[in-house]
Every structure is written in structure tokens, then in C-alpha cells.
Amino acid sequence: MAIHAKISGNYSESRQYSTVVVNITNHCNLNCRHCFVFREGNPNEAPVSIKDEMADDVMLDTIRRLRDRHKINSALWMGG
């Protein structure tokens, strides 16, 4: 089962996770007043073109695979 997302932190293929955090785009200016994402040195650098980001169908397939593998039951959607 191929996972196409960049997974970081203390990830374990065998662990159960209750939540997945999805950055739907990295073309975010991080300027919303309510934004809690750290602005200096943000690792989510935008690609040169939005066309270089993960395709919607690939993103959804990846989330389904992670959900099934890790028993994920909720998602936090960010970016945009």
C-alpha cells in the first residue's frame, strides 16, 4: 500500500492514530487572524506552481489508506 503524502514526526506504520491533519494546499499566506500555524520557518513551502501539489484524487486515496491502516476517525483540514 503506497502512501503518497509526506509524513513526518514520530510516525509509526503499526500505530493507531485518531486524527489526520490535512494541509489541502501549501499556497497559504498564513495571514488569517485565527491562524495558529507557526509563521517563521514554516516547513510547508509552496511549490512553484499549484499544479505541482498533490492531485485531489491522490490526496483522498492517501487519506483513505491512512484511515484504514491507522483507524483514523477524524480529520483537521487546513490551508487554502
Secondary structure, 3 states (H helix, E strand, C coil): CCCCCCCCCCCCCCCCCCEEEEECCCCCCCCCCCCCCCCCCCCCCCCCCHHHCCCHHHHHHHHHHHHHHHCCCEEEEECC
